[in-house]
Amino acid sequence: MNDEARKLPLSLVDLLLDAVLLVDAAGRVVYVNAACERIFGYAPDEIIGRSMIDLVAPEDRDRTLEEARIVMTGQPRIGFENRYVRKDGSLVPIMWSARWSEADQLRIGVARDITERKQAEELQAATYAVSEAAHDAVDLTSLFREIDQIIEKLVPLAGLAVATCTPGTNELTLSYERNLPELPSDMQTTFLKRYCSEAVLNGRPRTLSDDELLATRPGKAAAKADQPYLVMPLIDQKEAVGALILKSRHGAGYSQKDRELLQFVSAQIATAIKRRQLTEKLMQSARYDDLTGLPNRRLLYDRIRSALARSRGRGTRMAVLFIDIDGLKQVNDSLGHATGDKLLTTVAQRLKECLREEDTVARLGGDEFVVLVEDLGTPQHAVAIADKLRSAIGEPVDVDKTALKAAASIGTAVYPEHGVEPEQLLRHADAAMYLDKKAKAGETSWDR
């Protein structure tokens, strides 16, 4: 330490919460106050004499040297930010005020630890990013991918998985996974029940080691070791949404600071997942029938339009079949609407089983279904399909130990013979269905 440094009122400087450092023209530290040890982790005798730049995070060294050069030209600097590597290897963000003393050939710097401010900024940015992701994501998988990227910027993340709760049961399903040990599907269930459900039910994070994770496999036993995995429960307004499973890049796992950060972010993620699930449920309801899960009228029209465009382009036929379940009102009136609903869901399943995966079965509401079949060979093939569907619908349906036999009236329309627009084809098929129903007038439409 030179004479000028010894003239400083050291007892007062040591009371400062900010670190004060004197650095000579060669870039070596000649003096530090007491706060330096708290901020950087080094005792004074461990830092004095060292090159200041050696303590700077490697990614920040070039711009730090440029900043020092500017200060040494006589320009005081306020508010420069960079990161230093603490003695324990962690990074600490610093904001500097510095000036150059030409007479003393010393650079005087005051360093403020801005960890709390950076954490607040990170939390604010993460909250905004999660909210944006929930709004922009087209589905839950894309939301989870965005969340993965957001968390990777906050903590040392080597891998991540998301488990979501099934509404009403709180059973967990692995919905997203990146870079975690691969578990067979039967072992996933054990892992989710053993570790993730525990965290969700208790509402508290759960750490585990590689050995504990792999102990899910048969013949494996858990052993005490580093615990790089952290299971964070996802809770939204006291409702379980799921769990985050994170693997740290550091074997020892996540620090208390990391956990506090993740605790806050997890609450935002839980809200985002819940919002996305609600959006998907509303979208599902807008395009699919609540009872049968089949496409509804709106989605059917979209698919007919698309099918017509493909048929025009390929020069092929397509068919629309209009199906009416005869006597459903009698079933509802005599056996109850629950029985009628069971009959409808069974019919819906049978229709799907009779057709190819690329064909469409839709429910228009009540007792009306529509089938869309592309790449039809001849108009007679539509009649054969109708006969097949009619036969399947006529098979007995077991409802509460009561065997019901349903019947159906079916009308067909073929593109291009019966129309070239969705409305034309549906009208023709509907009219044909009524002719079929009229031909069966007086027949029993259902039996038990």
C-alpha positions as CSV (number, residue, x, y, z in Angstrom):
1,M,0.0,0.0,0.0
2,N,1.5,3.4,-0.9
3,D,1.6,6.6,1.3
4,E,-1.5,8.1,-0.3
5,A,-3.5,5.0,0.5
6,R,-2.4,5.1,4.1
7,K,-3.8,8.7,4.5
8,L,-7.3,7.5,3.9
9,P,-9.6,7.4,6.9
10,L,-9.7,3.6,6.8
11,S,-12.0,3.2,9.8
12,L,-14.7,5.3,8.1
13,V,-14.2,3.6,4.7
14,D,-14.6,0.2,6.3
15,L,-18.1,1.2,7.5
16,L,-19.3,1.6,4.0
17,L,-21.6,-1.1,2.6
18,D,-20.2,-0.6,-0.9
19,A,-16.7,-2.0,-1.7
20,V,-13.9,0.5,-2.3
21,L,-10.9,-0.5,-4.3
22,L,-7.7,1.3,-5.4
23,V,-6.1,-0.1,-8.6
24,D,-2.8,1.0,-9.9
25,A,-1.9,1.8,-13.6
26,A,-0.9,-1.8,-14.2
27,G,-4.3,-3.0,-13.1
28,R,-3.3,-4.5,-9.7
29,V,-5.3,-4.0,-6.6
30,V,-3.5,-2.0,-3.9
31,Y,-6.3,-1.4,-1.4
32,V,-9.7,-2.8,-0.5
33,N,-12.1,-1.9,2.3
34,A,-13.9,-4.4,4.6
35,A,-17.0,-4.6,2.3
36,C,-14.9,-6.3,-0.4
37,E,-14.8,-9.6,1.5
38,R,-18.6,-9.6,1.9
39,I,-19.2,-8.8,-1.8
40,F,-16.4,-10.8,-3.5
41,G,-15.7,-13.5,-0.9
42,Y,-11.9,-12.8,-0.7
43,A,-10.1,-11.6,2.4
44,P,-8.1,-8.4,1.8
45,D,-4.7,-10.2,1.7
46,E,-6.2,-12.6,-0.9
47,I,-7.1,-9.8,-3.3
48,I,-4.4,-7.1,-2.8
49,G,-1.7,-7.5,-5.4
50,R,-3.8,-9.5,-7.8
51,S,-4.7,-8.3,-11.3
52,M,-8.2,-6.8,-11.1
53,I,-9.2,-8.2,-14.4
54,D,-8.6,-11.8,-13.3
55,L,-11.6,-11.5,-10.9
56,V,-14.0,-10.4,-13.7
57,A,-16.2,-13.0,-15.4
58,P,-14.5,-14.0,-18.7
59,E,-17.5,-12.9,-20.8
60,D,-17.2,-9.4,-19.3
61,R,-13.4,-8.8,-19.5
62,D,-13.1,-7.1,-22.9
63,R,-15.7,-4.4,-22.1
64,T,-14.3,-4.0,-18.5
65,L,-10.8,-3.3,-19.9
66,E,-12.3,-0.8,-22.3
67,E,-14.1,0.9,-19.4
68,A,-10.9,1.0,-17.4
69,R,-9.1,2.6,-20.4
70,I,-11.8,5.4,-20.6
71,V,-11.5,6.1,-16.8
72,M,-7.7,6.3,-17.0
73,T,-8.1,9.1,-19.7
74,G,-9.6,11.2,-17.0
75,Q,-13.3,10.6,-17.6
76,P,-15.2,9.7,-14.5
77,R,-17.6,6.8,-15.0
78,I,-20.9,6.1,-13.1
79,G,-23.2,3.1,-13.5
80,F,-21.0,0.7,-15.4
81,E,-22.1,-2.9,-14.8
82,N,-20.3,-6.2,-15.0
83,R,-20.0,-9.5,-13.2
84,Y,-17.2,-10.8,-10.9
85,V,-16.4,-14.4,-10.0
86,R,-16.6,-14.8,-6.2
87,K,-14.3,-17.0,-4.3
88,D,-16.9,-19.8,-4.2
89,G,-17.2,-19.7,-8.0
90,S,-20.6,-17.9,-8.1
91,L,-21.1,-14.7,-10.1
92,V,-22.0,-11.4,-8.5
93,P,-23.3,-8.5,-10.5
94,I,-21.6,-5.2,-9.8
95,M,-22.3,-1.5,-10.6
96,W,-19.3,0.7,-10.6
97,S,-18.5,4.3,-10.0
98,A,-14.8,5.1,-10.9
99,R,-12.4,7.9,-11.5
100,W,-8.7,8.2,-12.1
101,S,-6.2,10.1,-9.9
102,E,-3.4,11.3,-12.1
103,A,-1.4,12.5,-9.1
104,D,-1.6,9.2,-7.4
105,Q,-1.6,7.1,-10.5
106,L,-4.6,5.2,-9.0
107,R,-8.0,4.2,-10.2
108,I,-10.5,4.6,-7.4
109,G,-13.6,2.4,-7.8
110,V,-16.7,2.0,-5.7
111,A,-18.5,-1.3,-6.3
112,R,-22.1,-1.9,-5.4
113,D,-23.6,-5.4,-5.2
114,I,-26.7,-5.2,-7.4
115,T,-27.8,-8.8,-6.9
116,E,-31.2,-8.0,-5.4
117,R,-31.9,-5.4,-8.2
118,K,-30.9,-8.0,-10.9
119,Q,-33.1,-10.6,-9.3
120,A,-36.1,-8.2,-9.2
121,E,-35.4,-7.4,-12.9
122,E,-35.1,-11.1,-13.8
123,L,-38.3,-11.9,-11.9
124,Q,-40.1,-9.1,-13.7
125,A,-38.8,-10.2,-17.1
126,A,-39.6,-13.8,-16.3
127,T,-43.1,-13.0,-15.3
128,Y,-43.7,-11.0,-18.5
129,A,-42.1,-13.7,-20.6
130,V,-44.2,-16.5,-19.0
131,S,-47.4,-14.3,-19.5
132,E,-46.4,-13.7,-23.1
133,A,-45.7,-17.4,-23.7
134,A,-49.1,-18.3,-22.3
135,H,-50.7,-15.9,-24.7
136,D,-48.7,-16.8,-27.8
137,A,-48.3,-20.5,-27.4
138,V,-50.4,-22.6,-29.8
139,D,-50.6,-25.5,-27.4
140,L,-49.3,-26.7,-24.1
141,T,-46.2,-28.3,-25.6
142,S,-45.1,-25.1,-27.2
143,L,-45.8,-23.3,-23.8
144,F,-43.6,-25.8,-22.0
145,R,-40.8,-25.3,-24.5
146,E,-41.0,-21.6,-24.0
147,I,-40.9,-22.1,-20.2
148,D,-37.8,-24.3,-20.6
149,Q,-36.0,-21.5,-22.4
150,I,-37.2,-18.8,-19.8
151,I,-35.9,-20.9,-16.8
152,E,-32.6,-21.6,-18.5
153,K,-31.9,-17.9,-18.5
154,L,-32.6,-17.7,-14.7
155,V,-30.8,-20.7,-13.1
156,P,-28.1,-23.2,-14.1
157,L,-30.4,-25.6,-16.0
158,A,-29.2,-28.9,-17.5
159,G,-32.7,-30.5,-18.1
160,L,-36.3,-30.0,-17.4
161,A,-39.6,-31.8,-17.4
162,V,-43.2,-30.8,-16.7
163,A,-45.8,-33.1,-15.2
164,T,-49.5,-31.9,-15.3
165,C,-52.4,-32.9,-13.2
166,T,-55.4,-34.5,-14.7
167,P,-58.4,-32.3,-13.7
168,G,-60.5,-33.8,-10.9
169,T,-58.1,-36.6,-10.1
170,N,-54.7,-34.8,-9.4
171,E,-53.0,-37.8,-11.2
172,L,-49.8,-36.6,-12.8
173,T,-48.8,-37.2,-16.4
174,L,-45.4,-36.4,-17.9
175,S,-46.2,-33.8,-20.5
176,Y,-42.8,-32.4,-21.5
177,E,-39.2,-33.6,-21.0
178,R,-35.8,-32.5,-22.1
179,N,-32.4,-34.0,-21.2
180,L,-33.5,-36.0,-18.2
181,P,-32.7,-39.7,-17.6
182,E,-35.1,-41.7,-19.8
183,L,-37.5,-43.8,-17.9
184,P,-39.7,-46.5,-19.3
185,S,-43.4,-45.6,-19.4
186,D,-44.2,-48.0,-16.5
187,M,-41.5,-46.5,-14.4
188,Q,-42.7,-42.9,-15.1
189,T,-45.8,-43.7,-13.2
190,T,-43.8,-44.8,-10.2
191,F,-41.5,-41.8,-10.4
192,L,-44.4,-39.4,-10.6
193,K,-46.3,-40.9,-7.7
194,R,-43.2,-41.3,-5.5
195,Y,-41.6,-37.9,-5.9
196,C,-43.7,-35.5,-7.9
197,S,-47.0,-36.2,-6.1
198,E,-45.3,-35.8,-2.8
199,A,-44.2,-32.3,-3.7
200,V,-47.6,-31.4,-5.1
201,L,-49.6,-32.7,-2.1
202,N,-47.2,-31.1,0.4
203,G,-47.0,-27.9,-1.6
204,R,-43.2,-27.9,-1.0
205,P,-40.2,-28.4,-3.2
206,R,-38.5,-31.8,-3.2
207,T,-34.8,-32.5,-4.0
208,L,-33.5,-35.8,-5.2
209,S,-30.3,-37.4,-6.5
210,D,-29.5,-39.3,-9.7
211,D,-29.6,-42.5,-7.7
212,E,-33.0,-41.7,-6.3
213,L,-34.3,-41.0,-9.7
214,L,-32.9,-44.1,-11.2
215,A,-34.0,-46.2,-8.2
216,T,-37.4,-46.0,-9.9
217,R,-36.0,-48.8,-12.1
218,P,-36.4,-52.4,-10.8
219,G,-33.4,-53.6,-8.9
220,K,-32.1,-50.1,-8.2
221,A,-31.7,-48.7,-4.7
222,A,-31.5,-45.1,-3.7
223,A,-28.2,-43.8,-2.3
224,K,-27.2,-40.6,-0.6
225,A,-25.4,-38.3,-3.0
226,D,-25.5,-34.8,-4.5
227,Q,-29.1,-33.8,-5.3
228,P,-29.1,-32.0,-8.6
229,Y,-32.8,-32.5,-9.2
230,L,-35.5,-30.2,-7.8
231,V,-39.2,-30.9,-8.0
232,M,-41.2,-27.7,-7.8
233,P,-45.0,-27.9,-7.2
234,L,-47.1,-25.9,-9.5
235,I,-50.1,-24.4,-7.5
236,D,-52.6,-21.9,-8.8
237,Q,-55.0,-20.4,-6.3
238,K,-54.6,-23.5,-4.0
239,E,-55.3,-25.8,-7.0
240,A,-52.7,-28.3,-8.0
241,V,-51.6,-27.8,-11.7
242,G,-48.6,-30.0,-11.8
243,A,-44.9,-30.1,-11.1
244,L,-41.6,-28.8,-12.6
245,I,-38.7,-31.3,-12.5
246,L,-35.4,-29.4,-12.9
247,K,-31.8,-30.7,-13.2
248,S,-29.1,-28.3,-12.2
249,R,-25.8,-28.1,-14.1
250,H,-24.1,-28.2,-10.7
251,G,-24.0,-31.6,-9.0
252,A,-24.8,-30.0,-5.6
253,G,-28.1,-28.7,-6.9
254,Y,-29.8,-25.4,-6.6
255,S,-28.9,-22.7,-4.0
256,Q,-31.4,-21.1,-1.7
257,K,-31.4,-18.0,-3.9
258,D,-32.2,-20.2,-7.0
259,R,-35.0,-21.9,-5.1
260,E,-36.6,-18.6,-4.1
261,L,-36.4,-17.4,-7.7
262,L,-37.9,-20.7,-8.9
263,Q,-40.6,-20.5,-6.3
264,F,-41.8,-17.2,-7.6
265,V,-41.5,-18.2,-11.3
266,S,-43.4,-21.5,-10.6
267,A,-46.4,-19.6,-9.4
268,Q,-46.4,-17.6,-12.6
269,I,-46.0,-20.8,-14.6
270,A,-48.8,-22.5,-12.8
271,T,-51.1,-19.6,-13.7
272,A,-49.9,-19.7,-17.3
273,I,-50.6,-23.4,-17.6
274,K,-54.0,-23.1,-16.0
275,R,-54.8,-20.2,-18.4
276,R,-53.6,-22.3,-21.4
277,Q,-55.6,-25.3,-20.3
278,L,-58.7,-23.2,-20.0
279,T,-58.1,-21.7,-23.5
280,E,-57.7,-25.2,-25.0
281,K,-60.8,-26.4,-23.2
282,L,-62.8,-23.4,-24.7
283,M,-61.3,-24.1,-28.1
284,Q,-62.2,-27.7,-27.8
285,S,-65.8,-26.8,-26.8
286,A,-66.0,-24.5,-29.8
287,R,-65.1,-27.2,-32.3
288,Y,-66.1,-30.5,-30.7
289,D,-69.2,-32.0,-29.2
290,D,-69.1,-32.1,-25.4
291,L,-70.9,-35.5,-25.1
292,T,-69.2,-37.6,-27.8
293,G,-65.9,-35.6,-28.4
294,L,-66.7,-35.7,-32.1
295,P,-66.3,-32.6,-34.4
296,N,-69.3,-30.3,-34.2
297,R,-71.1,-28.5,-37.0
298,R,-68.5,-25.7,-37.3
299,L,-65.5,-28.1,-37.6
300,L,-67.5,-30.4,-40.0
301,Y,-68.1,-27.5,-42.4
302,D,-64.4,-26.7,-42.3
303,R,-63.5,-30.3,-43.1
304,I,-66.0,-30.6,-45.9
305,R,-64.6,-27.4,-47.5
306,S,-61.1,-28.8,-47.3
307,A,-62.2,-32.2,-48.6
308,L,-63.9,-30.5,-51.5
309,A,-60.8,-28.6,-52.4
310,R,-58.7,-31.8,-52.4
311,S,-61.3,-33.7,-54.4
312,R,-61.4,-31.0,-57.1
313,G,-57.6,-30.9,-57.2
314,R,-57.3,-34.7,-57.5
315,G,-60.4,-35.3,-59.6
316,T,-61.9,-37.8,-57.1
317,R,-65.3,-38.4,-55.5
318,M,-66.2,-37.8,-51.9
319,A,-69.4,-38.7,-49.9
320,V,-71.4,-37.1,-47.1
321,L,-73.7,-39.4,-45.1
322,F,-76.5,-37.9,-43.0
323,I,-77.4,-40.2,-40.1
324,D,-80.4,-39.9,-37.8
325,I,-80.8,-42.3,-34.8
326,D,-84.4,-43.3,-34.9
327,G,-86.5,-43.2,-31.7
328,L,-83.9,-41.4,-29.5
329,K,-86.8,-39.4,-28.0
330,Q,-88.5,-42.6,-26.9
331,V,-85.3,-43.8,-25.2
332,N,-84.9,-40.5,-23.4
333,D,-88.6,-40.4,-22.3
334,S,-88.8,-44.0,-21.2
335,L,-85.3,-44.7,-19.8
336,G,-83.9,-41.3,-19.1
337,H,-81.5,-38.9,-20.7
338,A,-78.5,-40.7,-19.1
339,T,-79.4,-43.8,-21.1
340,G,-79.9,-41.8,-24.2
341,D,-76.5,-40.2,-23.8
342,K,-74.9,-43.6,-23.3
343,L,-76.6,-44.8,-26.5
344,L,-75.3,-41.8,-28.4
345,T,-71.7,-42.2,-27.2
346,T,-71.8,-45.9,-28.1
347,V,-73.1,-45.1,-31.6
348,A,-70.3,-42.4,-32.0
349,Q,-67.7,-45.0,-31.1
350,R,-69.1,-47.6,-33.5
351,L,-69.2,-45.1,-36.3
352,K,-65.5,-44.2,-35.8
353,E,-64.6,-47.9,-35.7
354,C,-66.3,-48.6,-39.0
355,L,-64.3,-45.9,-40.9
356,R,-60.8,-45.1,-41.8
357,E,-58.7,-42.8,-39.6
358,E,-58.8,-40.1,-42.3
359,D,-62.6,-40.1,-42.5
360,T,-64.6,-37.7,-40.3
361,V,-67.6,-38.5,-38.0
362,A,-69.4,-35.4,-36.7
363,R,-72.3,-34.8,-34.4
364,L,-74.6,-32.0,-35.4
365,G,-76.6,-32.3,-32.1
366,G,-79.5,-34.3,-30.8
367,D,-79.8,-37.6,-32.7
368,E,-78.0,-36.4,-35.9
369,F,-74.5,-37.4,-37.1
370,V,-72.7,-36.8,-40.4
371,V,-69.9,-38.9,-41.9
372,L,-67.4,-37.5,-44.5
373,V,-65.6,-40.0,-46.7
374,E,-62.9,-38.9,-49.2
375,D,-61.4,-40.8,-52.2
376,L,-64.7,-42.6,-52.9
377,G,-64.6,-45.1,-55.8
378,T,-68.2,-45.0,-57.1
379,P,-71.5,-43.6,-55.8
380,Q,-72.4,-47.2,-55.0
381,H,-69.6,-47.3,-52.5
382,A,-71.4,-44.7,-50.4
383,V,-74.4,-47.0,-50.2
384,A,-72.2,-49.9,-49.1
385,I,-70.7,-47.6,-46.4
386,A,-74.2,-46.6,-45.3
387,D,-75.2,-50.3,-45.0
388,K,-72.1,-51.0,-42.9
389,L,-72.8,-48.1,-40.5
390,R,-76.5,-49.1,-40.2
391,S,-75.5,-52.7,-39.3
392,A,-73.0,-51.4,-36.7
393,I,-75.6,-49.1,-35.1
394,G,-78.1,-51.9,-35.0
395,E,-75.9,-54.1,-32.7
396,P,-77.3,-54.3,-29.1
397,V,-76.1,-51.7,-26.7
398,D,-75.7,-52.7,-23.1
399,V,-76.8,-49.9,-20.8
400,D,-77.1,-50.7,-17.1
401,K,-77.6,-54.4,-17.8
402,T,-80.3,-53.5,-20.3
403,A,-79.7,-54.4,-24.0
404,L,-80.9,-51.8,-26.4
405,K,-81.1,-52.2,-30.1
406,A,-81.0,-48.9,-32.0
407,A,-81.9,-48.2,-35.6
408,A,-80.8,-45.5,-38.0
409,S,-82.0,-43.7,-41.1
410,I,-79.1,-42.8,-43.4
411,G,-79.0,-40.6,-46.5
412,T,-76.0,-40.2,-48.8
413,A,-74.7,-37.5,-51.1
414,V,-71.7,-37.8,-53.5
415,Y,-69.5,-35.1,-54.9
416,P,-69.8,-34.1,-57.7
417,E,-73.0,-35.9,-58.7
418,H,-75.2,-34.4,-55.9
419,G,-73.5,-31.0,-55.3
420,V,-70.2,-29.1,-55.3
421,E,-70.7,-27.0,-52.1
422,P,-71.0,-28.1,-48.5
423,E,-74.6,-26.9,-48.2
424,Q,-75.7,-28.7,-51.4
425,L,-74.2,-32.0,-50.3
426,L,-75.7,-31.8,-46.7
427,R,-79.1,-30.8,-48.1
428,H,-79.1,-33.7,-50.5
429,A,-78.0,-36.2,-47.8
430,D,-80.6,-34.8,-45.4
431,A,-83.4,-35.3,-47.9
432,A,-82.2,-38.8,-48.7
433,M,-82.2,-39.6,-45.0
434,Y,-85.8,-38.6,-44.7
435,L,-86.7,-40.8,-47.6
436,D,-85.0,-43.7,-45.8
437,K,-86.9,-42.9,-42.7
438,K,-90.2,-42.6,-44.6
439,A,-89.6,-46.0,-46.2
440,K,-89.3,-47.5,-42.7
441,A,-92.4,-45.8,-41.3
442,G,-94.2,-48.1,-38.8
443,E,-91.1,-50.1,-38.0
444,T,-89.8,-50.2,-34.4
445,S,-86.8,-47.9,-34.2
446,W,-85.4,-49.4,-31.1
447,D,-86.0,-52.4,-28.9
448,R,-84.9,-53.9,-25.6
